[in-house]
Amino acid sequence: MLLKKTIVGGTFDNFHKGHRDLLQIAFDLSDYVVIGITSDQFAQRFRTEEVESFKTRSGVVRHVCNEFGKEFKIIEINDFYGPSTTDPELVAIVVSEETSLRAKEINAVRMKKGLKKLIIVEVPFTLAEDGLPISSERIRRGEIDKEGNLA
């Protein structure tokens, strides 16, 4: 049985195989997926290098999500939580290893607001051929390509 509504979020800069794997799991779990993508301003707060524009990042994510053949909604987020702490219809949150603590924070906030905890689905890192995680930063530095192949 599929879950009613799942949320996943991120920057989705230099969209790569790890991002696709994360989205695939969210769509495999649910009838409807909310995808929070960080705004340009929020994304840039934690990076020293330039991040692709929200328009570019959301366009790529929209294209990929259309391939899954299920309903979804892309929203721009300006904080770490987006609607995850306020939407009572959400059932699950899909996170990477690096953001699993954020999901626990989200559940704590939801409980304080009288909302049900979300099922936390932690997705392991997708590894490049060198055994290290695929990341936007590694792609930007030219170490690997978007599929994790060594450059």
Secondary structure, DSSP 8 states (H G I E B T S, - for coil): --EEEEEEEE--TT--HHHHHHHHHHHHHEEEEEEEEE-HHHHHTT-SS----HHHHHHHHHHHHHTTTSEEEEEEESSS-GGGGT-TT--EEEEEGGGHHHHHHHHHHHHHTT----EEEEE---B-TTSSB--HHHHHTTSB-TTS-B-
